Amino acid sequence: MLHKGMTKSEIEKELFGKGDFVQIDYLTRFLKEPLSLDTKKFVFLKLAKVYEKINMLRDAAKNYNSAAMVSLTFAEKIKHFTKEAEIYIKAADFEKSEEAMKKAMLEANSVQRNEIFTTIKNIYKQQAEIFEKNLKRIHAVKAYEKLVEMRPSESER
């Protein structure tokens, strides 16, 4: 069982070989203890990866958001908010992905905003194609509509 004062490697060792839902249970209980910001961020990211692995995408996105909230640097916040947006796009929750993108933009300078915008646009494009291949046509249409709202260049159209 996880307890206060454990290092990241000790946490990894404790979770090794456990099932996904057991890992989620251990990590969720561990978050209730008073932890350092670095440890909290590590646990949130670990939880997000486990949730993403078992295709519980909305829970994964929430944990990426929580990791961004406890991050200290702007670069980390941007990275985690962008990942949150990506996960929401995969979950076809385009409104929440828009919110996550806006949170990332608030933390960024003008150069980083362009990078975030381009990254999110590419994620929409890739995910729309995946939706199409998996015959999730409604989600594909909505993703393409979002792309059109994002002012694609002539070559992208």
Buried (B, 14 or more C-beta within 10 A) or exposed (E): EBEEEBEEEEBEEBBEEEEEEEBBEBBEEBBEBEBEEEBBBBBBBBBBEBBBEBEBBEBBBBBBBBBBBBBEEBEBBBBBBBBBBBBBBBBBBBEBBBBBBEBBBEBBEEEBBEBBBEBBBEBBBBBBEBBBEEEBEEBBEBBBEBBEEBEBEEEEE
